[in-house]
Amino acid sequence: MPQLNPSPWLAILVFSWLTFLIVVPPKIMAHIFPNEPTPQSTEKPAVTTWNWPWL
């Protein structure tokens, strides 16, 4: 099996990742959520203890 020269493959790998990292993040960050999340109440719900009959 012949050995490949790593020089062009490394350049292809680097340029493809640079393209991926430059093109994709602005597209992802441009998305708008249709429903903004509403803040939840900061009060904790009242918790009642459960009396186990076998204890």
DADAZI-V784394 format. One record per backbone hydrogen bond with DSSP energy under -0.5 kcal/mol. CO is the residue of the C=O (numbers start at 1). NH is the residue of the N-H. E is the energy in kcal/mol with one decimal. If there is no record, write none. Layout:
# DADAZI-V784394
[[CO & NH & E] [CO & NH & E]]
This chain:
# DADAZI-V784394
[[4 & 6 & -0.6] [5 & 9 & -0.7] [6 & 10 & -2.6] [7 & 11 & -1.8] [8 & 12 & -2.3] [9 & 13 & -2.4] [10 & 14 & -2.6] [11 & 15 & -2.8] [12 & 16 & -2.4] [13 & 17 & -2.2] [14 & 18 & -2.5] [15 & 19 & -2.4] [16 & 20 & -2.5] [17 & 21 & -2.7] [18 & 22 & -1.5] [19 & 23 & -2.6] [20 & 24 & -1.6] [23 & 27 & -0.9] [24 & 28 & -2.2] [25 & 29 & -2.8] [26 & 30 & -1.1] [28 & 31 & -1.3] [34 & 36 & -0.5] [46 & 48 & -0.5] [49 & 51 & -0.6] [50 & 52 & -0.8] [52 & 55 & -1.2]]
